Amino acid sequence: MKHSLTAVFLLYFTTFFHAQNSDTVKLDSLLIWLDSHIKIPTDSAAIANHSYRAISLSKKINNQDALAKTFGYLATYHKDYSKLDLAFYYVEKLRDIHLEQNNDDQLVFTYLKWKDLLMVKADYAEATQTVYKALDLFEKTNNQKGIAECYTAIGDLKYYERSYAEGVRWADKATAILERLDAKEELANAYRIKANDQLFSTTNLEQAFASINKSIDLYAELGEYGIPMMASINWRGNIYKYMDRYDEAIAAYEANFDNSTKMGLERYLIPSLGNIGDVYSLQGKYKEALPYNLQAIDIMKKTGREKNLWENYMHVSNSYESLEDYALALFYHHLYAQAFEEFKDNTIHGLETEAQAKHETGQKNATIYFQDEKIAQQQRAKVLYIVLASLLAIIVFGLFYYYKKRQHKNNELRVLNSQLDTKNKQNELLLKEIHHPVKNNLELVKSLLALQSAKLEDSTTKDAMIASQNRVQSMGIIHQKLYQGENLGSIELKDYFLNLGKGSLDTFNAEDKVKIECAMENLELDVNTAVPIGLIVNELLTNTLKYAFPEDGKGNILISISQSTLETLTLKVADNGVGKVFGLAPKGTGFGTQLIQLLTQQLDGKMLEEHDNGTSVSFQFKTKPAA
C-alpha cells in the first residue's frame, strides 16, 4: 500500500512538472515572438492575441517577470495601434510589479514608457516629473545609455516648453554619450530631437537639416522604416516648410501619409494631414488646406492624441476667416483658445515641477538648494506674469479688433439686408401689379368670347366657344390667386379647384343638379405646374358636365390630388354619371381630348381612364412642389 501511494505521488509530480515545463516553453515562445514582432504594424492583431495568451500562462505558472514583460508589450501595442487609455492601464500594471519587486533596473524603463504616453496625451507636467524620476535611477546605477535617453527626453520636453536652445543643449549631451556607446537607434532619435529644437533656436536652418538627415541615415542603416523613421521624415518636411521649399515639404508629408495608410496606422496620419494643411495655408490656398486640418482634428479627437489639437484649430479658424466665413472662423477660434489654454497650463506646470528643479541644483546643500529654488521660482513667476500679461493684452487687442471688424461687417450686412428687403417688397408689388391686369385682360377675353358665342347658331361652334371661355377662366383664376395671395410663385390647389368648379357649374347652369367635391389636403404648386393641371381639370369638368348627366340628371364629381413622394403627384377626377365607352367625349371636335394628352405629356405624366359606375380619370405626374 505504501509503495502504491509513492507511485501515485511520483506520477502526479511528474505530470505536474511536465505540464509546468510545457507551459513555460509555450510562454517563452510567445515572449520571443512578441519581442520580434512588436514593431511590425501588420502583425498588430496577432500581437494582442499573443499578449493575452502570455498573460494567462504567466499567471498560471506565477511568472511575475514574464507577466511584467507582457504588460509592457500590451502598453506598446495600445499606444501604437489601439486605445491610449489602455496603454496607461498596462504601464501602471507594469510599474506596480516592479515596485513590488523593488526592481529599479526595470522600473526606470517603465518610467520612460510612461513618459512616452504622457507626451502623446500632451501632459507635459507629468511627463517632466517622470523623466527626472528615471534620470535619478539611471544616475544611481551609472547607466550611461539610460542617462542619455533621459537627456534626449528632456530635450524633447524643452521643445514643448519653447526652450529651444536649452533643448539643443540637452540633445548634444545625449548624442555625445550615445556616439561613444555606438547606440545607433537611440542616437537616431537624439538627432531628431536636436533637429526639432534647432529649427526654432537658430536662423541657420542648415544645422537643423544636417541633424535630421543624420537621424534618417541612421534609421536607414538599421533598416528601420516604421514609426521612428516616419517621425524623422515628418520633421524634415517641417524644415523644408520653414525653408519655403513647399513642394519638397508636401512630398515628405505625403510619403508618410501613404506609409501610414499602408500600415493601417490611422493615428500617424495626424502629422501628415495637419502639416499639409499648414503648407497650403502658408501658400494662401485656404480652401485646399481646410479638409486636411479638419480630418487631422477628427482623428485627434477619436484617438485621444490631442498634442497639436490647438494648432489645427488655429489653422482652421484662420482659413475660414480668410474665406470670409466668419461664423465658422469664430467657432473654431473659441475651440483654439480653449485647447491652447490647456496646452499652456501643461507647459507652465512642466516648467514648475519640483523634480526638474531638484535635478538642476544637483548635490547642493539644503540651504543653498532652497534659496536657489526660491529665487528660481520668483524669477519664473515674474516671467510668467509678463508672458500672461502680454498674452492678455494681445487677446484684448485681438478681441477689440475682431469686435470692431465684426461690427463693421454687421453694419454692412444690415444695410444690405434692408436694401434687399426693400427690393423684395418692390418686386412683390410689381408682380402683383402684373398679375392683376393679366387677370383683368383674361376676363375681358372671356367676355368677348361670351358675346361672340351668344350670336352663334351652330351648336358645335358654340360649344367650342364656351369651352374656350372656361379655359380662359381657369387661367384667369390662377392670376387672381397670385395677386391676392402671400406667395407670388405658387398656387394653393384646393381653393383653386373650388373656384374653378364653381365657375364651371355657373357656365353650364348646373349648380342645382351637380355637386363638386375637392377631397385633398392643402397643397401648393408652382405656377408652371398649376396652369397645365388647371387646364386638364377644366377640360374634364367641361366634358363631365356636358355628357355625364343627360336630361337634367343629378350627380357628384370628385376631384382629388395628392403627393405620394416629393416628385410624384396623383390627380383623379371621378363622377357617378352614365359613363362612356370610348374617349373622353362621345361627341364634339375631340380638341379637349388632344389638349389633355398634350398637357399630360408636358408634365411627363401618365393617364388612366376607367368606366365603372361612372367615369374616373387618373393621372400621375413627375413634378415638384412650390418653393
FENGI-V38312 format. One record per residue. N is the residue number from 1. PHI is phi in whole degrees, -180 to 180 (none if undefined). Layout:
# FENGI-V38312
n->(N	N)
phi->(PHI	PHI)
This chain:
# FENGI-V38312
n->(1	2	3	4	5	6	7	8	9	10	11	12	13	14	15	16	17	18	19	20	21	22	23	24	25	26	27	28	29	30	31	32	33	34	35	36	37	38	39	40	41	42	43	44	45	46	47	48	49	50	51	52	53	54	55	56	57	58	59	60	61	62	63	64	65	66	67	68	69	70	71	72	73	74	75	76	77	78	79	80	81	82	83	84	85	86	87	88	89	90	91	92	93	94	95	96	97	98	99	100	101	102	103	104	105	106	107	108	109	110	111	112	113	114	115	116	117	118	119	120	121	122	123	124	125	126	127	128	129	130	131	132	133	134	135	136	137	138	139	140	141	142	143	144	145	146	147	148	149	150	151	152	153	154	155	156	157	158	159	160	161	162	163	164	165	166	167	168	169	170	171	172	173	174	175	176	177	178	179	180	181	182	183	184	185	186	187	188	189	190	191	192	193	194	195	196	197	198	199	200	201	202	203	204	205	206	207	208	209	210	211	212	213	214	215	216	217	218	219	220	221	222	223	224	225	226	227	228	229	230	231	232	233	234	235	236	237	238	239	240	241	242	243	244	245	246	247	248	249	250	251	252	253	254	255	256	257	258	259	260	261	262	263	264	265	266	267	268	269	270	271	272	273	274	275	276	277	278	279	280	281	282	283	284	285	286	287	288	289	290	291	292	293	294	295	296	297	298	299	300	301	302	303	304	305	306	307	308	309	310	311	312	313	314	315	316	317	318	319	320	321	322	323	324	325	326	327	328	329	330	331	332	333	334	335	336	337	338	339	340	341	342	343	344	345	346	347	348	349	350	351	352	353	354	355	356	357	358	359	360	361	362	363	364	365	366	367	368	369	370	371	372	373	374	375	376	377	378	379	380	381	382	383	384	385	386	387	388	389	390	391	392	393	394	395	396	397	398	399	400	401	402	403	404	405	406	407	408	409	410	411	412	413	414	415	416	417	418	419	420	421	422	423	424	425	426	427	428	429	430	431	432	433	434	435	436	437	438	439	440	441	442	443	444	445	446	447	448	449	450	451	452	453	454	455	456	457	458	459	460	461	462	463	464	465	466	467	468	469	470	471	472	473	474	475	476	477	478	479	480	481	482	483	484	485	486	487	488	489	490	491	492	493	494	495	496	497	498	499	500	501	502	503	504	505	506	507	508	509	510	511	512	513	514	515	516	517	518	519	520	521	522	523	524	525	526	527	528	529	530	531	532	533	534	535	536	537	538	539	540	541	542	543	544	545	546	547	548	549	550	551	552	553	554	555	556	557	558	559	560	561	562	563	564	565	566	567	568	569	570	571	572	573	574	575	576	577	578	579	580	581	582	583	584	585	586	587	588	589	590	591	592	593	594	595	596	597	598	599	600	601	602	603	604	605	606	607	608	609	610	611	612	613	614	615	616	617	618	619	620	621	622	623	624	625	626	627)
phi->(none	-64	-66	-67	-66	-64	-64	-63	-63	-64	-63	-63	-64	-64	-62	-63	-63	-66	-64	-62	-63	-63	-65	-65	-63	-62	-64	-59	-63	-64	-67	-63	-63	-62	-63	-90	-117	-61	-99	-103	-59	-67	-100	-60	-65	-68	-59	-63	-62	-65	-64	-67	-67	-66	-61	-61	-68	-61	-69	-64	-103	56	-102	-69	-64	-66	-64	-63	-59	-66	-59	-65	-62	-67	-62	-66	-58	-70	-67	-88	-126	-134	-96	-63	-61	-69	-62	-62	-60	-76	-71	-68	-63	-64	-59	-60	-64	-68	-66	-64	-89	54	-97	-65	-60	-90	-60	-64	-71	-64	-60	-68	-63	-62	-59	-60	-65	-64	-66	-62	-81	67	-95	-71	-62	-67	-62	-62	-61	-65	-62	-71	-63	-64	-63	-59	-68	-65	-67	-63	-98	55	-82	-65	-65	-64	-60	-63	-62	-66	-58	-61	-63	-66	-59	-65	-65	-63	-61	-76	-86	67	-97	-68	-63	-66	-62	-62	-61	-65	-64	-64	-62	-68	-65	-60	-71	-69	-67	-66	-85	56	-92	-67	-66	-68	-66	-60	-67	-65	-67	-66	-63	-63	-63	-55	-72	-64	-57	-115	-101	-146	-86	-89	-69	-63	-65	-64	-64	-65	-65	-69	-69	-62	-61	-64	-64	-65	-63	-64	-62	-81	75	-94	-122	-91	-60	-60	-62	-62	-63	-71	-64	-61	-71	-64	-61	-63	-67	-54	-60	-76	-87	65	-97	-66	-63	-69	-63	-63	-61	-65	-65	-68	-62	-65	-60	-64	-66	-64	-63	-61	-84	72	-100	-60	-66	-86	-77	-55	-63	-63	-63	-61	-74	-63	-60	-65	-63	-62	-63	-62	-87	80	-96	-69	-65	-73	-72	-53	-59	-68	-67	-67	-67	-61	-61	-60	-69	-60	-65	-73	-99	80	-93	-105	-59	-111	-63	-58	-67	-70	-58	-63	-62	-65	-61	-64	-65	-64	-65	-67	-87	66	-96	-72	-64	-71	-61	-67	-59	-75	-65	-63	-64	-62	-61	-68	-67	-68	-63	-65	-61	-64	-61	-62	-66	-62	-64	-64	-68	-104	-70	-66	-63	-66	-61	-61	-67	-61	-80	62	-103	-64	-72	-61	-62	-62	-58	-69	-64	-63	-64	-64	-62	-62	-65	-64	-63	-64	-64	-60	-61	-65	-62	-63	-62	-64	-64	-64	-61	-64	-62	-65	-64	-63	-61	-62	-64	-65	-63	-65	-61	-63	-64	-67	-62	-62	-65	-65	-63	-62	-67	-63	-63	-64	-63	-63	-63	-66	-62	-62	-64	-63	-64	-63	-65	-62	-63	-63	-64	-64	-66	-76	-64	-61	-64	-61	-61	-63	-65	-66	-62	-64	-61	-61	-64	-63	-64	-65	-63	-66	-68	-65	-94	-87	-100	-69	-67	-63	-65	-64	-63	-63	-67	-64	-62	-65	-58	-65	-65	-63	-63	-62	-76	-64	-62	-60	-68	-65	-66	-67	-81	-88	-87	-84	-97	-82	-113	-146	-121	-85	-71	-61	-62	-64	-65	-61	-66	-65	-63	-61	-66	-67	-61	-66	-62	-97	52	-119	-63	-86	-109	-125	-113	-105	-119	-109	-100	-164	-81	-64	-143	-108	-127	-68	-60	-63	-94	-65	-63	-64	-66	-62	-67	-62	-63	-60	-63	-67	-63	-61	-63	-66	-66	-80	-122	-81	-129	-72	54	58	-68	-104	-178	-128	-122	-114	-113	-136	-147	-147	-120	-74	-135	-63	-118	-121	-120	-114	-118	-142	-124	-131	-136	-110	-83	-78	78	-155	-98	-127	69	-87	-140	-73	-129	94	-85	86	-64	-60	-63	-63	-63	-61	-64	-64	-66	-64	-63	-59	-92	56	-115	-130	-120	-132	-114	-129	-131	-137	58	119	-124	-132	-120	-117	-133	-126	-114	-93	-148	-142	-73	-67	-72)
